[in-house]
Amino acid sequence: MKKHLLSLALLAGTVAGCQQTKPTVSGVPEPLPAQSFKRDWSANLQLNKDDSIDRVFVREDLVFVYSKKHMAYAVNKAGGVIRFTCFLTDSTVKPHPPVVLKERIVFPTDSTLEVYRRDGQFERSYRTNSSLRTDAVGWTGGSRMFFGVDSPGSGRLVAVETSPGTYKPVTQKWELMSTKGQSISSAPAFNAGIVYASFEDGMVYAVNADNREPIWATSTGQVFQTYGPVTAALRADDFGVYVPSTDSKFYCLDKTQGRVKWQYFAGSSLKDDPEVTATMVYLPVFGRGIVAIDKLNGPAIREPRWICKDAVKLVSEDEKYAYFARADNIVIAIDKQTGEQRFTSKRNDLVAFATNTKDGTIYAGTKGGEVIAITPVLKPGNVGEIAMDLSRPVEMLAMK
């Protein structure tokens, strides 16, 4: 109760002052050279002295910032205005990334779903039957969300309905259990009414989001079989379902049939989450860096278009470049066709980056408690404030 009273108090104070929490614009506008970075806006989160930015996420029209003290900030992606802020949990376990639904924003913790309306009004805290094991996903046009939980005997994929009902505003609709009693640590994926999930037995399931009915009929039954546990997150879009397996293979599956469209042999166990954009897959491979794969065109056994050894996280992508963060939080711009580095940053106060797969804008958090929207400048003639200057090159491995 104390936690929720604090959440409501924080929310009330923030919503009341939300119209005055405007993005910061500083510095003198100047002509910007090509291959530089322009700061669009920044918002000062006014963190406590003993707090700092931990993680940044992009979801639909919002940028979310989590602090190390488990405060969450919802910021307008377009203009940098802080919509609301709230305290998520007093648990020592980090909360999971937010899920944006049609009318709600849900912040999953290790054992609860903190449910807010889109306007920032707190609705309720729903305690799940078992501890959350994975990140959650949902459809932005609907009200249902999906996540993996620890459960006696085996892990389960759980479907939860968040629409208010007559008696229960949040209710569990169904569960999916591994046929071999295995746990689940891979975050599910959702696309066009189908939920995709995998367990640590290597089985990949595709089920109807409404009633859990299986979608696939494959040579191994109603599932697709990999040859190692799947622990990294699944991804899904209109082109396919993307499965990184510890059997060292990365699979792109037909989303309605479960057959392999193409695969990539990584040569080592795949344990980190891939990122998928309109045309590319960016796959972290231990000991190699991030592997760039053309998802639309190529043979059934894919080869990388190129590999970036120093990249640790995709932060954004436009038509010409992919932008990555290095381990030292330097941003590098990589030519998507050749894999050559074109320009980099030298700003040293960025501590957290979101992954934005929709456009080239970079969203980052600073040591000083600001969240910043940064746009790459690809042509001369732009006027604005330089956000990040040029810096040293990064080692690249081009693959023909």
Secondary structure by P-SEA (a helix, b strand, c coil): caaaaaaaaaaaaaaaacccbbbbbbcccccccccbbbbcccccccccccccccbbbbcccbbbbbcccbbbbbbcccccccccccccccccccccbbbbcccbbbbbcccccccccccccccbbbbccccccbbbbbbcccccccbbbbcccbbbbbbbbccccccccccccbbbbbcccccccbbbbbccccccccccccbbbbbccccccccccccccccccccbbbccbbbbcccbbbbbccccbbbbcccccccccccccccccccbbbbbcccbbbbbbccccbbbbbccccccccccccccccccccccccccbbbbbccccbbbbbcccccccccccccccccbbbbbccccccccccccbbbbbbbbbccccccccccbbbbbbbbbbbcc
